[in-house]
């Protein structure tokens, strides 16, 4: 599943039986840190973010940072 199709919702979404293993395989084999960053590739970091957003939901995610940062990111989205 190199380019997963994310189903990120406002609230937590449980994975279906058919999705579970495919989603689990997106996690890196091990965790490492190098130069202040998790040393997975950018794609692996994006996959981890997608997986967590599916399981947590955006309502919780947007509360982790400053609202003005989220608003600025949304304002920069293409039409």
PDB file of N, CA, C and O in Angstrom:
ATOM      1  N   UNK A   1       0.841  -1.180   0.000  1.00  0.00           N
ATOM      2  CA  UNK A   1       0.000   0.000   0.000  1.00  0.00           C
ATOM      3  C   UNK A   1       0.886   1.245   0.000  1.00  0.00           C
ATOM      4  O   UNK A   1       0.933   1.968   0.995  1.00  0.00           O
ATOM      5  N   UNK A   2       1.590   1.501  -1.106  1.00  0.00           N
ATOM      6  CA  UNK A   2       2.529   2.622  -1.150  1.00  0.00           C
ATOM      7  C   UNK A   2       1.865   3.995  -1.045  1.00  0.00           C
ATOM      8  O   UNK A   2       2.432   4.896  -0.426  1.00  0.00           O
ATOM      9  N   UNK A   3       0.686   4.178  -1.630  1.00  0.00           N
ATOM     10  CA  UNK A   3      -0.045   5.444  -1.557  1.00  0.00           C
ATOM     11  C   UNK A   3      -1.443   5.171  -1.037  1.00  0.00           C
ATOM     12  O   UNK A   3      -2.396   5.081  -1.811  1.00  0.00           O
ATOM     13  N   UNK A   4      -1.562   5.039   0.275  1.00  0.00           N
ATOM     14  CA  UNK A   4      -2.871   4.692   0.839  1.00  0.00           C
ATOM     15  C   UNK A   4      -3.899   5.788   0.596  1.00  0.00           C
ATOM     16  O   UNK A   4      -3.562   6.970   0.527  1.00  0.00           O
ATOM     17  N   UNK A   5      -5.118   5.390   0.471  1.00  0.00           N
ATOM     18  CA  UNK A   5      -6.223   6.332   0.362  1.00  0.00           C
ATOM     19  C   UNK A   5      -6.762   6.538   1.775  1.00  0.00           C
ATOM     20  O   UNK A   5      -7.393   5.650   2.349  1.00  0.00           O
ATOM     21  N   UNK A   6      -6.505   7.715   2.321  1.00  0.00           N
ATOM     22  CA  UNK A   6      -6.872   7.990   3.703  1.00  0.00           C
ATOM     23  C   UNK A   6      -8.356   8.285   3.823  1.00  0.00           C
ATOM     24  O   UNK A   6      -8.971   8.867   2.929  1.00  0.00           O
ATOM     25  N   UNK A   7      -8.911   7.870   4.946  1.00  0.00           N
ATOM     26  CA  UNK A   7     -10.302   8.166   5.290  1.00  0.00           C
ATOM     27  C   UNK A   7     -10.291   8.837   6.662  1.00  0.00           C
ATOM     28  O   UNK A   7     -10.693   8.257   7.671  1.00  0.00           O
ATOM     29  N   UNK A   8      -9.816  10.084   6.658  1.00  0.00           N
ATOM     30  CA  UNK A   8      -9.669  10.843   7.893  1.00  0.00           C
ATOM     31  C   UNK A   8     -10.957  11.615   8.124  1.00  0.00           C
ATOM     32  O   UNK A   8     -11.446  12.323   7.244  1.00  0.00           O
ATOM     33  N   UNK A   9     -11.488  11.463   9.312  1.00  0.00           N
ATOM     34  CA  UNK A   9     -12.760  12.094   9.667  1.00  0.00           C
ATOM     35  C   UNK A   9     -12.575  13.002  10.874  1.00  0.00           C
ATOM     36  O   UNK A   9     -11.497  13.064  11.464  1.00  0.00           O
ATOM     37  N   UNK A  10     -13.615  13.686  11.219  1.00  0.00           N
ATOM     38  CA  UNK A  10     -13.528  14.575  12.378  1.00  0.00           C
ATOM     39  C   UNK A  10     -13.362  13.791  13.667  1.00  0.00           C
ATOM     40  O   UNK A  10     -12.695  14.251  14.594  1.00  0.00           O
ATOM     41  N   UNK A  11     -13.958  12.624  13.732  1.00  0.00           N
ATOM     42  CA  UNK A  11     -13.850  11.788  14.933  1.00  0.00           C
ATOM     43  C   UNK A  11     -13.159  10.474  14.582  1.00  0.00           C
ATOM     44  O   UNK A  11     -13.032  10.107  13.414  1.00  0.00           O
ATOM     45  N   UNK A  12     -12.729   9.798  15.600  1.00  0.00           N
ATOM     46  CA  UNK A  12     -12.036   8.510  15.465  1.00  0.00           C
ATOM     47  C   UNK A  12     -12.756   7.577  14.493  1.00  0.00           C
ATOM     48  O   UNK A  12     -13.983   7.482  14.486  1.00  0.00           O
ATOM     49  N   UNK A  13     -11.964   6.899  13.681  1.00  0.00           N
ATOM     50  CA  UNK A  13     -12.509   5.895  12.777  1.00  0.00           C
ATOM     51  C   UNK A  13     -11.754   4.595  13.010  1.00  0.00           C
ATOM     52  O   UNK A  13     -10.533   4.551  12.859  1.00  0.00           O
ATOM     53  N   UNK A  14     -12.460   3.553  13.372  1.00  0.00           N
ATOM     54  CA  UNK A  14     -11.815   2.253  13.552  1.00  0.00           C
ATOM     55  C   UNK A  14     -11.596   1.619  12.194  1.00  0.00           C
ATOM     56  O   UNK A  14     -12.408   1.778  11.282  1.00  0.00           O
ATOM     57  N   UNK A  15     -10.501   0.905  12.068  1.00  0.00           N
ATOM     58  CA  UNK A  15     -10.220   0.211  10.819  1.00  0.00           C
ATOM     59  C   UNK A  15     -11.084  -1.035  10.705  1.00  0.00           C
ATOM     60  O   UNK A  15     -11.380  -1.696  11.700  1.00  0.00           O
ATOM     61  N   UNK A  16     -11.480  -1.341   9.489  1.00  0.00           N
ATOM     62  CA  UNK A  16     -12.250  -2.557   9.253  1.00  0.00           C
ATOM     63  C   UNK A  16     -11.314  -3.759   9.298  1.00  0.00           C
ATOM     64  O   UNK A  16     -10.092  -3.612   9.269  1.00  0.00           O
ATOM     65  N   UNK A  17     -11.893  -4.926   9.368  1.00  0.00           N
ATOM     66  CA  UNK A  17     -11.098  -6.159   9.375  1.00  0.00           C
ATOM     67  C   UNK A  17     -10.210  -6.230   8.134  1.00  0.00           C
ATOM     68  O   UNK A  17      -9.058  -6.657   8.219  1.00  0.00           O
ATOM     69  N   UNK A  18     -10.738  -5.816   6.992  1.00  0.00           N
ATOM     70  CA  UNK A  18      -9.961  -5.857   5.744  1.00  0.00           C
ATOM     71  C   UNK A  18      -8.824  -4.842   5.716  1.00  0.00           C
ATOM     72  O   UNK A  18      -7.826  -5.057   5.029  1.00  0.00           O
ATOM     73  N   UNK A  19      -8.959  -3.740   6.451  1.00  0.00           N
ATOM     74  CA  UNK A  19      -7.942  -2.689   6.456  1.00  0.00           C
ATOM     75  C   UNK A  19      -6.822  -2.918   7.468  1.00  0.00           C
ATOM     76  O   UNK A  19      -5.694  -2.473   7.252  1.00  0.00           O
ATOM     77  N   UNK A  20      -7.115  -3.592   8.546  1.00  0.00           N
ATOM     78  CA  UNK A  20      -6.191  -3.651   9.689  1.00  0.00           C
ATOM     79  C   UNK A  20      -4.760  -4.006   9.313  1.00  0.00           C
ATOM     80  O   UNK A  20      -3.843  -3.243   9.618  1.00  0.00           O
ATOM     81  N   UNK A  21      -4.552  -5.114   8.676  1.00  0.00           N
ATOM     82  CA  UNK A  21      -3.178  -5.545   8.389  1.00  0.00           C
ATOM     83  C   UNK A  21      -2.501  -4.616   7.394  1.00  0.00           C
ATOM     84  O   UNK A  21      -1.318  -4.309   7.542  1.00  0.00           O
ATOM     85  N   UNK A  22      -3.241  -4.160   6.372  1.00  0.00           N
ATOM     86  CA  UNK A  22      -2.657  -3.238   5.392  1.00  0.00           C
ATOM     87  C   UNK A  22      -2.217  -1.948   6.072  1.00  0.00           C
ATOM     88  O   UNK A  22      -1.153  -1.410   5.765  1.00  0.00           O
ATOM     89  N   UNK A  23      -3.026  -1.458   6.985  1.00  0.00           N
ATOM     90  CA  UNK A  23      -2.664  -0.244   7.713  1.00  0.00           C
ATOM     91  C   UNK A  23      -1.459  -0.506   8.624  1.00  0.00           C
ATOM     92  O   UNK A  23      -0.533   0.303   8.680  1.00  0.00           O
ATOM     93  N   UNK A  24      -1.477  -1.614   9.322  1.00  0.00           N
ATOM     94  CA  UNK A  24      -0.390  -1.940  10.240  1.00  0.00           C
ATOM     95  C   UNK A  24       0.946  -2.029   9.499  1.00  0.00           C
ATOM     96  O   UNK A  24       1.980  -1.638  10.040  1.00  0.00           O
ATOM     97  N   UNK A  25       0.928  -2.532   8.290  1.00  0.00           N
ATOM     98  CA  UNK A  25       2.158  -2.664   7.503  1.00  0.00           C
ATOM     99  C   UNK A  25       2.753  -1.317   7.101  1.00  0.00           C
ATOM    100  O   UNK A  25       3.897  -1.266   6.651  1.00  0.00           O
ATOM    101  N   UNK A  26       2.012  -0.241   7.253  1.00  0.00           N
ATOM    102  CA  UNK A  26       2.532   1.092   6.941  1.00  0.00           C
ATOM    103  C   UNK A  26       3.447   1.629   8.039  1.00  0.00           C
ATOM    104  O   UNK A  26       4.215   2.560   7.800  1.00  0.00           O
ATOM    105  N   UNK A  27       3.374   1.054   9.235  1.00  0.00           N
ATOM    106  CA  UNK A  27       4.253   1.489  10.316  1.00  0.00           C
ATOM    107  C   UNK A  27       5.684   1.052  10.028  1.00  0.00           C
ATOM    108  O   UNK A  27       5.901  -0.066   9.562  1.00  0.00           O
ATOM    109  N   UNK A  28       6.670   1.919  10.300  1.00  0.00           N
ATOM    110  CA  UNK A  28       8.069   1.519  10.133  1.00  0.00           C
ATOM    111  C   UNK A  28       8.406   0.338  11.041  1.00  0.00           C
ATOM    112  O   UNK A  28       7.773   0.125  12.075  1.00  0.00           O
ATOM    113  N   UNK A  29       9.405  -0.411  10.633  1.00  0.00           N
ATOM    114  CA  UNK A  29       9.803  -1.600  11.390  1.00  0.00           C
ATOM    115  C   UNK A  29      10.338  -1.242  12.766  1.00  0.00           C
ATOM    116  O   UNK A  29      10.109  -1.968  13.734  1.00  0.00           O
ATOM    117  N   UNK A  30      11.058  -0.113  12.857  1.00  0.00           N
ATOM    118  CA  UNK A  30      11.609   0.297  14.152  1.00  0.00           C
ATOM    119  C   UNK A  30      11.636   1.817  14.234  1.00  0.00           C
ATOM    120  O   UNK A  30      11.532   2.513  13.225  1.00  0.00           O
ATOM    121  N   UNK A  31      11.776   2.314  15.457  1.00  0.00           N
ATOM    122  CA  UNK A  31      11.855   3.751  15.697  1.00  0.00           C
ATOM    123  C   UNK A  31      13.300   4.150  15.921  1.00  0.00           C
ATOM    124  O   UNK A  31      14.031   3.488  16.657  1.00  0.00           O
ATOM    125  N   UNK A  32      13.704   5.231  15.284  1.00  0.00           N
ATOM    126  CA  UNK A  32      15.029   5.786  15.492  1.00  0.00           C
ATOM    127  C   UNK A  32      14.925   7.299  15.452  1.00  0.00           C
ATOM    128  O   UNK A  32      14.009   7.855  14.845  1.00  0.00           O
ATOM    129  N   UNK A  33      15.877   7.964  16.109  1.00  0.00           N
ATOM    130  CA  UNK A  33      15.923   9.414  16.040  1.00  0.00           C
ATOM    131  C   UNK A  33      17.328   9.815  15.615  1.00  0.00           C
ATOM    132  O   UNK A  33      18.323   9.271  16.094  1.00  0.00           O
ATOM    133  N   UNK A  34      17.384  10.777  14.708  1.00  0.00           N
ATOM    134  CA  UNK A  34      18.660  11.263  14.205  1.00  0.00           C
ATOM    135  C   UNK A  34      18.534  12.755  13.936  1.00  0.00           C
ATOM    136  O   UNK A  34      17.616  13.192  13.242  1.00  0.00           O
ATOM    137  N   UNK A  35      19.457  13.535  14.487  1.00  0.00           N
ATOM    138  CA  UNK A  35      19.443  14.990  14.318  1.00  0.00           C
ATOM    139  C   UNK A  35      18.095  15.611  14.673  1.00  0.00           C
ATOM    140  O   UNK A  35      17.606  16.490  13.963  1.00  0.00           O
ATOM    141  N   UNK A  36      17.496  15.155  15.768  1.00  0.00           N
ATOM    142  CA  UNK A  36      16.253  15.736  16.243  1.00  0.00           C
ATOM    143  C   UNK A  36      15.021  15.390  15.441  1.00  0.00           C
ATOM    144  O   UNK A  36      14.002  16.073  15.545  1.00  0.00           O
ATOM    145  N   UNK A  37      15.096  14.346  14.646  1.00  0.00           N
ATOM    146  CA  UNK A  37      13.955  13.957  13.816  1.00  0.00           C
ATOM    147  C   UNK A  37      13.850  12.441  13.791  1.00  0.00           C
ATOM    148  O   UNK A  37      14.855  11.731  13.782  1.00  0.00           O
ATOM    149  N   UNK A  38      12.613  11.961  13.781  1.00  0.00           N
ATOM    150  CA  UNK A  38      12.452  10.524  13.594  1.00  0.00           C
ATOM    151  C   UNK A  38      13.026  10.200  12.225  1.00  0.00           C
ATOM    152  O   UNK A  38      12.677  10.845  11.236  1.00  0.00           O
ATOM    153  N   UNK A  39      13.889   9.223  12.162  1.00  0.00           N
ATOM    154  CA  UNK A  39      14.677   9.024  10.945  1.00  0.00           C
ATOM    155  C   UNK A  39      13.983   8.204   9.866  1.00  0.00           C
ATOM    156  O   UNK A  39      14.630   7.698   8.949  1.00  0.00           O
ATOM    157  N   UNK A  40      12.668   8.076   9.979  1.00  0.00           N
ATOM    158  CA  UNK A  40      11.955   7.469   8.874  1.00  0.00           C
ATOM    159  C   UNK A  40      12.007   8.443   7.705  1.00  0.00           C
ATOM    160  O   UNK A  40      12.359   9.611   7.875  1.00  0.00           O
ATOM    161  N   UNK A  41      11.661   7.969   6.540  1.00  0.00           N
ATOM    162  CA  UNK A  41      11.598   8.861   5.384  1.00  0.00           C
ATOM    163  C   UNK A  41      10.404   9.796   5.533  1.00  0.00           C
ATOM    164  O   UNK A  41       9.527   9.573   6.368  1.00  0.00           O
ATOM    165  N   UNK A  42      10.381  10.833   4.724  1.00  0.00           N
ATOM    166  CA  UNK A  42       9.249  11.764   4.747  1.00  0.00           C
ATOM    167  C   UNK A  42       7.946  11.015   4.467  1.00  0.00           C
ATOM    168  O   UNK A  42       6.931  11.285   5.109  1.00  0.00           O
ATOM    169  N   UNK A  43       7.962  10.089   3.526  1.00  0.00           N
ATOM    170  CA  UNK A  43       6.766   9.313   3.189  1.00  0.00           C
ATOM    171  C   UNK A  43       6.310   8.484   4.389  1.00  0.00           C
ATOM    172  O   UNK A  43       5.112   8.408   4.662  1.00  0.00           O
ATOM    173  N   UNK A  44       7.242   7.866   5.106  1.00  0.00           N
ATOM    174  CA  UNK A  44       6.877   7.082   6.283  1.00  0.00           C
ATOM    175  C   UNK A  44       6.275   7.977   7.372  1.00  0.00           C
ATOM    176  O   UNK A  44       5.323   7.585   8.047  1.00  0.00           O
ATOM    177  N   UNK A  45       6.837   9.180   7.539  1.00  0.00           N
ATOM    178  CA  UNK A  45       6.278  10.109   8.530  1.00  0.00           C
ATOM    179  C   UNK A  45       4.863  10.520   8.135  1.00  0.00           C
ATOM    180  O   UNK A  45       3.987  10.624   8.994  1.00  0.00           O
ATOM    181  N   UNK A  46       4.634  10.754   6.849  1.00  0.00           N
ATOM    182  CA  UNK A  46       3.289  11.103   6.377  1.00  0.00           C
ATOM    183  C   UNK A  46       2.320   9.935   6.580  1.00  0.00           C
ATOM    184  O   UNK A  46       1.160  10.144   6.936  1.00  0.00           O
ATOM    185  N   UNK A  47       2.793   8.716   6.356  1.00  0.00           N
ATOM    186  CA  UNK A  47       1.941   7.541   6.594  1.00  0.00           C
ATOM    187  C   UNK A  47       1.563   7.429   8.067  1.00  0.00           C
ATOM    188  O   UNK A  47       0.406   7.166   8.395  1.00  0.00           O
ATOM    189  N   UNK A  48       2.538   7.628   8.953  1.00  0.00           N
ATOM    190  CA  UNK A  48       2.256   7.578  10.394  1.00  0.00           C
ATOM    191  C   UNK A  48       1.217   8.634  10.759  1.00  0.00           C
ATOM    192  O   UNK A  48       0.283   8.361  11.512  1.00  0.00           O
ATOM    193  N   UNK A  49       1.383   9.830  10.226  1.00  0.00           N
ATOM    194  CA  UNK A  49       0.422  10.898  10.499  1.00  0.00           C
ATOM    195  C   UNK A  49      -0.970  10.513  10.003  1.00  0.00           C
ATOM    196  O   UNK A  49      -1.952  10.691  10.724  1.00  0.00           O
ATOM    197  N   UNK A  50      -1.063   9.992   8.791  1.00  0.00           N
ATOM    198  CA  UNK A  50      -2.351   9.566   8.259  1.00  0.00           C
ATOM    199  C   UNK A  50      -2.995   8.490   9.111  1.00  0.00           C
ATOM    200  O   UNK A  50      -4.193   8.545   9.387  1.00  0.00           O
ATOM    201  N   UNK A  51      -2.204   7.510   9.529  1.00  0.00           N
ATOM    202  CA  UNK A  51      -2.726   6.433  10.372  1.00  0.00           C
ATOM    203  C   UNK A  51      -3.272   6.982  11.686  1.00  0.00           C
ATOM    204  O   UNK A  51      -4.369   6.620  12.112  1.00  0.00           O
ATOM    205  N   UNK A  52      -2.507   7.846  12.315  1.00  0.00           N
ATOM    206  CA  UNK A  52      -2.938   8.405  13.596  1.00  0.00           C
ATOM    207  C   UNK A  52      -4.160   9.309  13.439  1.00  0.00           C
ATOM    208  O   UNK A  52      -5.050   9.303  14.289  1.00  0.00           O
ATOM    209  N   UNK A  53      -4.203  10.080  12.358  1.00  0.00           N
ATOM    210  CA  UNK A  53      -5.369  10.934  12.147  1.00  0.00           C
ATOM    211  C   UNK A  53      -6.632  10.112  11.919  1.00  0.00           C
ATOM    212  O   UNK A  53      -7.710  10.504  12.364  1.00  0.00           O
ATOM    213  N   UNK A  54      -6.515   8.984  11.236  1.00  0.00           N
ATOM    214  CA  UNK A  54      -7.679   8.114  11.089  1.00  0.00           C
ATOM    215  C   UNK A  54      -8.168   7.624  12.444  1.00  0.00           C
ATOM    216  O   UNK A  54      -9.372   7.564  12.694  1.00  0.00           O
ATOM    217  N   UNK A  55      -7.227   7.272  13.319  1.00  0.00           N
ATOM    218  CA  UNK A  55      -7.585   6.694  14.610  1.00  0.00           C
ATOM    219  C   UNK A  55      -7.959   7.722  15.676  1.00  0.00           C
ATOM    220  O   UNK A  55      -8.604   7.378  16.666  1.00  0.00           O
ATOM    221  N   UNK A  56      -7.560   8.977  15.481  1.00  0.00           N
ATOM    222  CA  UNK A  56      -7.826  10.012  16.475  1.00  0.00           C
ATOM    223  C   UNK A  56      -8.908  10.985  15.996  1.00  0.00           C
ATOM    224  O   UNK A  56      -9.771  11.392  16.774  1.00  0.00           O
ATOM    225  N   UNK A  57      -8.858  11.349  14.733  1.00  0.00           N
ATOM    226  CA  UNK A  57      -9.806  12.315  14.183  1.00  0.00           C
ATOM    227  C   UNK A  57      -9.269  13.728  14.237  1.00  0.00           C
ATOM    228  O   UNK A  57      -8.418  14.056  15.064  1.00  0.00           O
ATOM    229  N   UNK A  58      -9.772  14.552  13.355  1.00  0.00           N
ATOM    230  CA  UNK A  58      -9.269  15.922  13.266  1.00  0.00           C
ATOM    231  C   UNK A  58      -9.725  16.805  14.415  1.00  0.00           C
ATOM    232  O   UNK A  58      -9.036  17.764  14.764  1.00  0.00           O
ATOM    233  N   UNK A  59     -10.874  16.500  15.009  1.00  0.00           N
ATOM    234  CA  UNK A  59     -11.327  17.317  16.138  1.00  0.00           C
ATOM    235  C   UNK A  59     -10.298  17.317  17.261  1.00  0.00           C
ATOM    236  O   UNK A  59     -10.096  18.344  17.910  1.00  0.00           O
ATOM    237  N   UNK A  60      -9.650  16.194  17.500  1.00  0.00           N
ATOM    238  CA  UNK A  60      -8.601  16.114  18.530  1.00  0.00           C
ATOM    239  C   UNK A  60      -7.291  16.696  18.001  1.00  0.00           C
ATOM    240  O   UNK A  60      -6.581  17.388  18.732  1.00  0.00           O
ATOM    241  N   UNK A  61      -6.970  16.423  16.754  1.00  0.00           N
ATOM    242  CA  UNK A  61      -5.688  16.853  16.186  1.00  0.00           C
ATOM    243  C   UNK A  61      -5.532  18.366  16.198  1.00  0.00           C
ATOM    244  O   UNK A  61      -4.463  18.871  16.541  1.00  0.00           O
ATOM    245  N   UNK A  62      -6.572  19.091  15.833  1.00  0.00           N
ATOM    246  CA  UNK A  62      -6.439  20.552  15.757  1.00  0.00           C
ATOM    247  C   UNK A  62      -6.277  21.202  17.122  1.00  0.00           C
ATOM    248  O   UNK A  62      -5.912  22.373  17.215  1.00  0.00           O
ATOM    249  N   UNK A  63      -6.544  20.461  18.159  1.00  0.00           N
ATOM    250  CA  UNK A  63      -6.367  20.996  19.508  1.00  0.00           C
ATOM    251  C   UNK A  63      -4.943  20.803  20.032  1.00  0.00           C
ATOM    252  O   UNK A  63      -4.615  21.256  21.129  1.00  0.00           O
ATOM    253  N   UNK A  64      -4.114  20.143  19.260  1.00  0.00           N
ATOM    254  CA  UNK A  64      -2.735  19.901  19.692  1.00  0.00           C
ATOM    255  C   UNK A  64      -1.814  21.085  19.409  1.00  0.00           C
ATOM    256  O   UNK A  64      -0.746  21.192  20.012  1.00  0.00           O
ATOM    257  N   UNK A  65      -2.204  21.954  18.519  1.00  0.00           N
ATOM    258  CA  UNK A  65      -1.366  23.097  18.186  1.00  0.00           C
ATOM    259  C   UNK A  65      -2.109  24.401  18.380  1.00  0.00           C
ATOM    260  O   UNK A  65      -3.216  24.433  18.918  1.00  0.00           O
ATOM    261  N   UNK A  66      -1.485  25.470  17.936  1.00  0.00           N
ATOM    262  CA  UNK A  66      -2.115  26.784  18.039  1.00  0.00           C
ATOM    263  C   UNK A  66      -3.137  26.947  16.913  1.00  0.00           C
ATOM    264  O   UNK A  66      -2.829  26.640  15.761  1.00  0.00           O
ATOM    265  N   UNK A  67      -4.330  27.415  17.218  1.00  0.00           N
ATOM    266  CA  UNK A  67      -5.381  27.559  16.204  1.00  0.00           C
ATOM    267  C   UNK A  67      -4.965  28.404  15.004  1.00  0.00           C
ATOM    268  O   UNK A  67      -5.367  28.112  13.878  1.00  0.00           O
ATOM    269  N   UNK A  68      -4.166  29.445  15.226  1.00  0.00           N
ATOM    270  CA  UNK A  68      -3.771  30.295  14.104  1.00  0.00           C
ATOM    271  C   UNK A  68      -2.888  29.555  13.096  1.00  0.00           C
ATOM    272  O   UNK A  68      -2.896  29.884  11.909  1.00  0.00           O
ATOM    273  N   UNK A  69      -2.139  28.574  13.552  1.00  0.00           N
ATOM    274  CA  UNK A  69      -1.317  27.776  12.641  1.00  0.00           C
ATOM    275  C   UNK A  69      -2.211  26.906  11.753  1.00  0.00           C
ATOM    276  O   UNK A  69      -1.993  26.811  10.546  1.00  0.00           O
ATOM    277  N   UNK A  70      -3.214  26.278  12.358  1.00  0.00           N
ATOM    278  CA  UNK A  70      -4.159  25.461  11.579  1.00  0.00           C
ATOM    279  C   UNK A  70      -4.927  26.326  10.584  1.00  0.00           C
ATOM    280  O   UNK A  70      -5.103  25.940   9.429  1.00  0.00           O
ATOM    281  N   UNK A  71      -5.386  27.498  11.032  1.00  0.00           N
ATOM    282  CA  UNK A  71      -6.149  28.391  10.147  1.00  0.00           C
ATOM    283  C   UNK A  71      -5.294  28.855   8.967  1.00  0.00           C
ATOM    284  O   UNK A  71      -5.776  28.916   7.836  1.00  0.00           O
ATOM    285  N   UNK A  72      -4.036  29.178   9.228  1.00  0.00           N
ATOM    286  CA  UNK A  72      -3.140  29.623   8.154  1.00  0.00           C
ATOM    287  C   UNK A  72      -2.914  28.501   7.141  1.00  0.00           C
ATOM    288  O   UNK A  72      -2.896  28.746   5.935  1.00  0.00           O
ATOM    289  N   UNK A  73      -2.742  27.272   7.628  1.00  0.00           N
ATOM    290  CA  UNK A  73      -2.547  26.133   6.720  1.00  0.00           C
ATOM    291  C   UNK A  73      -3.789  25.917   5.854  1.00  0.00           C
ATOM    292  O   UNK A  73      -3.677  25.647   4.658  1.00  0.00           O
ATOM    293  N   UNK A  74      -4.955  26.035   6.451  1.00  0.00           N
ATOM    294  CA  UNK A  74      -6.205  25.858   5.695  1.00  0.00           C
ATOM    295  C   UNK A  74      -6.380  26.990   4.691  1.00  0.00           C
ATOM    296  O   UNK A  74      -6.833  26.761   3.570  1.00  0.00           O
ATOM    297  N   UNK A  75      -6.026  28.205   5.086  1.00  0.00           N
ATOM    298  CA  UNK A  75      -6.136  29.351   4.169  1.00  0.00           C
ATOM    299  C   UNK A  75      -5.247  29.186   2.952  1.00  0.00           C
ATOM    300  O   UNK A  75      -5.568  29.705   1.883  1.00  0.00           O
ATOM    301  N   UNK A  76      -4.128  28.470   3.088  1.00  0.00           N
ATOM    302  CA  UNK A  76      -3.204  28.260   1.977  1.00  0.00           C
ATOM    303  C   UNK A  76      -3.580  27.105   1.057  1.00  0.00           C
ATOM    304  O   UNK A  76      -2.917  26.876   0.046  1.00  0.00           O
ATOM    305  N   UNK A  77      -4.641  26.374   1.401  1.00  0.00           N
ATOM    306  CA  UNK A  77      -5.066  25.264   0.534  1.00  0.00           C
ATOM    307  C   UNK A  77      -5.536  25.813  -0.809  1.00  0.00           C
ATOM    308  O   UNK A  77      -6.171  26.866  -0.867  1.00  0.00           O
ATOM    309  N   UNK A  78      -5.222  25.094  -1.892  1.00  0.00           N
ATOM    310  CA  UNK A  78      -5.745  25.534  -3.191  1.00  0.00           C
ATOM    311  C   UNK A  78      -7.254  25.393  -3.233  1.00  0.00           C
ATOM    312  O   UNK A  78      -7.826  24.550  -2.541  1.00  0.00           O
ATOM    313  N   UNK A  79      -7.890  26.209  -4.035  1.00  0.00           N
ATOM    314  CA  UNK A  79      -9.358  26.151  -4.153  1.00  0.00           C
ATOM    315  C   UNK A  79      -9.825  24.843  -4.705  1.00  0.00           C
ATOM    316  O   UNK A  79     -11.027  24.635  -4.867  1.00  0.00           O
TER     317      UNK A  79
END
